[in-house]
Amino acid sequence: MNLKTYSLVSGSVFGVVCIVHLSTLLGNHDFVIGSHTLLQSFRIIAALLTGFMSFSGLRLFTKS
């Protein structure tokens, strides 16, 4: 797998994860892992982080 394919796949996967985090925030749904519920502040940070990682991966795809 070359760099261009890797950056496209990783940017797309992180984009999907970011959309899932944003949908749980906007839809006011709880995100439960086992018996623990994730706080809204954690979900905001996770959405920002995955959004940045998606942006970086897709930017690298367009540059290479």
GUNUMAR-612118 format. One record per atom (N, C-alpha, C, O): x, z, y. Coordinates in steps of 0.2 Angstrom, whole numbers, plus 5000, padded with zeros to 4 digits. Atoms other than C-alpha are relative to their C-alpha. Layout:
N
XZY;...
END
This chain:
64
500450004994;500050005000;500450005006;500950045007;499650004994;500749955017;499750045005;499250075004;500249964995;500650045033;499449985003;499050025005;500650034997;499249935040;499450024996;498950054999;500549985005;498149965025;499950085000;499350105000;500049935000;498550155025;499750025006;499250075006;500349984994;498150175043;499349985001;498950025004;500750024999;496550085042;499550044995;499050074997;500449965004;495950185027;499950075002;499450105002;500049934998;496450355033;499650005007;499250055008;500450004994;495750315051;499250004998;498850035002;500750015001;494050265043;499850064996;499250084998;500249945004;493950415031;500050065005;499550105005;500049954995;494350535046;499449995004;499150035007;500550014996;493050445056;499350024997;498950055000;500649985003;491750475043;499950075000;499350105000;500049935000;492150655041;499850035007;499550085008;500249984994;492050675060;499349995002;499050035005;500750014999;490350595060;499650054996;499050074999;500449945004;489750725047;500150065004;499550105004;499949944996;490450865057;499550005007;499250055008;500450014994;489550795073;499350004998;498950035002;500750005002;487950775063;499750074999;499250095000;500249935001;487950955058;499950045006;499550085007;500049974993;488251005076;499449985003;499050035006;500650034997;486850895083;499450024997;498950035000;500649995003;485650925070;499950084998;499350094996;500049935001;485951115070;499950024993;499550074991;500049995007;486251115051;500650054999;501150055003;499549965002;487251245043;500549974995;500349934991;499550035004;488851195034;500350064995;500650114998;499949945004;489051315019;500549974994;500449924991;499550015006;490551325007;500050064996;500250114998;500049945004;490251434993;499450045003;498950025004;500449964997;489451585000;500150015007;499850065011;499849994993;490251565017;499749955004;499749895003;500250054995;489451485032;500549995006;500750045008;499550024995;490651395044;499750015007;499149995009;500249994994;490451455062;500049935004;500349895003;500150064996;489951325076;500649995003;500849935004;499450014996;491551355085;500649964995;500949924997;499650035005;492551305069;499849924999;500249884999;500250075001;491451145067;500249965006;500349905005;499850044994;491851095085;500749985000;500949935001;499350015001;493651115082;500249954995;500649904996;499950055005;493551015066;499849935002;500149895000;500350074998;492550875074;500549975005;500749915004;499550024995;493850865088;500649984996;500949924998;499350025004;495350865076;499949944996;500349894996;500050065004;494650735064;499849945004;500049885002;500150064995;494050625079;500749985002;500849925003;499350024998;495850625085;500449974995;500749924996;499650035006;496550595068;499749934999;500149884997;500350075001;495350445066;500249955006;500449905004;499850054995;495750375083;500849984999;501049935001;499350015000;497650395080;500149954994;500549904994;499950055005;497550305063;499749935001;500149885000;500350064998;496450165070;500449975005;500549905005;499550034995;497650145085;500649974996;500949924998;499450025003;499150135073;499849934996;500249894996;500250075004;498149995063;500049945005;500249895003;500050054995;497949895079;500749985002;500849925004;499350024997;499749905084;500449974995;500949934996;499550035005;500549855067;499749944998;500049914993;
END
